[in-house]
Amino acid sequence: MNPSEIIRPLTAADLDAVAALERLGLEGPWSREALAAELADGHADLLVCDGSEGVIGYVCALWLAGELEILRLVAHPQHRRRKVAQRLLDALIEQYRPRGLERMLLEVRTSNDVALLFYRQCGFRRCGRRRRYYADGEDALLLERLFP
């Protein structure tokens, strides 16, 4: 990890940067307003990877009785393949393992080969399929990682 990059909780001051990341990195990006609502709601855990150039990645996850559902995991395109997403996942695991983390879940587009490879390398495996999950009708694969 670059010494100038830190993982920290997302704050209201990060909302513009995270909304910009959403537009760069995802189909169907969340709006700034949706991100602000997640932050204000307080149910989701939102972390950012902050570098010398500002926010270069973020993750949004929900915790429920031993399960952590990853809702968003985004790295800036210029910082991909630099382990930004891996460090964000590791930070979540470190935070939730002492609370009894048993399983992490997420959905990914069936066509997103890069993400599927990344998650497989992170220990996730396919555990289901959600038919016509996305607005364009594409299916999602449900992935899980179990923790002993």
C-alpha positions in Angstrom: 0.0 0.0 0.0 1.2 3.5 -0.8 2.0 5.1 2.5 -0.1 8.2 1.5 -3.2 6.0 1.2 -5.4 5.4 4.2 -8.7 3.6 4.7 -11.1 5.6 6.8 -14.8 6.1 7.4 -16.6 8.1 4.7 -17.8 11.6 5.7 -20.1 14.1 4.2 -17.1 15.9 2.8 -16.4 12.8 0.6 -19.8 12.7 -1.0 -18.9 14.6 -4.2 -15.8 12.5 -4.8 -17.6 9.2 -4.1 -20.5 10.2 -6.5 -17.8 10.9 -9.1 -16.3 7.5 -8.5 -19.7 5.9 -9.0 -20.1 7.6 -12.4 -16.7 6.5 -13.5 -16.9 2.9 -12.2 -20.4 1.5 -12.3 -23.4 1.0 -14.5 -26.4 2.5 -12.8 -24.3 4.7 -10.5 -25.8 5.9 -7.2 -26.4 9.6 -7.0 -24.9 12.0 -4.5 -28.3 12.1 -2.8 -28.5 8.3 -2.5 -25.0 8.2 -1.0 -25.9 11.0 1.4 -29.0 9.0 2.5 -26.9 5.9 3.1 -24.5 8.0 5.2 -27.3 9.7 7.2 -29.2 6.5 7.7 -26.3 5.1 9.6 -27.1 1.4 8.8 -24.4 1.0 6.2 -20.7 0.9 6.8 -19.0 3.2 4.3 -15.2 3.4 4.0 -13.0 5.2 1.6 -9.5 4.7 0.4 -8.0 8.2 0.6 -4.8 8.9 -1.4 -2.7 11.9 -2.2 -5.1 12.6 -5.1 -8.2 12.4 -2.9 -10.7 9.5 -2.7 -9.6 6.6 -5.0 -12.0 3.9 -3.8 -14.9 3.2 -1.5 -17.0 0.4 -0.2 -20.6 0.3 1.2 -21.7 -2.7 3.3 -24.6 -3.8 5.5 -24.1 -5.9 8.6 -26.8 -8.2 9.8 -26.3 -11.0 12.4 -23.0 -12.4 11.2 -23.4 -11.5 7.6 -21.8 -8.6 5.8 -23.4 -7.7 2.4 -21.3 -5.7 0.1 -23.5 -3.2 -1.7 -20.8 -1.3 -3.5 -17.1 -1.7 -4.0 -15.5 0.8 -6.4 -11.9 1.7 -7.2 -11.0 4.7 -9.4 -10.1 3.3 -12.9 -6.6 4.9 -12.8 -6.0 3.0 -9.5 -7.3 -0.4 -10.5 -4.9 -3.4 -10.1 -3.2 -1.5 -7.2 -5.1 -3.5 -4.5 -7.4 -0.6 -3.6 -10.5 -2.8 -3.6 -8.6 -5.6 -1.8 -7.5 -3.2 1.0 -11.1 -2.0 1.4 -12.4 -5.6 1.7 -9.6 -6.4 4.1 -10.5 -3.4 6.3 -14.1 -4.6 6.5 -13.0 -8.1 7.4 -10.7 -6.8 10.1 -13.6 -4.6 11.5 -16.2 -7.3 11.5 -14.4 -10.6 12.2 -14.3 -9.8 16.0 -18.1 -9.2 15.9 -18.6 -12.8 14.7 -18.4 -12.4 10.9 -19.6 -15.7 9.4 -20.2 -14.8 5.7 -19.8 -12.0 3.2 -22.3 -11.7 0.3 -22.5 -9.7 -2.9 -24.1 -9.6 -6.3 -22.1 -9.2 -9.6 -23.2 -9.0 -13.2 -22.8 -12.3 -15.1 -20.9 -10.4 -17.8 -18.4 -8.7 -15.4 -15.5 -11.1 -15.9 -12.9 -8.8 -14.2 -15.0 -8.5 -11.0 -15.7 -12.3 -11.0 -12.0 -13.0 -11.2 -11.2 -10.5 -8.5 -13.8 -11.9 -6.1 -12.7 -15.5 -6.8 -9.1 -14.5 -5.9 -10.5 -13.0 -2.7 -12.1 -16.3 -1.7 -15.7 -15.8 -2.9 -17.6 -18.6 -4.6 -20.9 -18.6 -6.4 -23.9 -19.6 -4.3 -26.8 -18.5 -6.4 -28.2 -16.5 -9.3 -30.7 -13.6 -9.3 -32.6 -13.7 -12.6 -33.1 -10.3 -14.4 -31.6 -8.5 -11.3 -30.4 -5.4 -13.1 -32.5 -2.8 -14.8 -31.3 -3.9 -18.2 -32.5 -7.4 -17.5 -29.0 -9.0 -16.9 -28.7 -11.7 -14.3 -26.6 -11.3 -11.2 -24.5 -14.0 -9.7 -24.7 -14.2 -5.9 -21.2 -14.7 -4.4 -20.3 -15.6 -0.8 -17.2 -16.0 1.3 -17.5 -18.0 4.4 -15.4 -17.4 7.6 -14.8 -20.4 9.9 
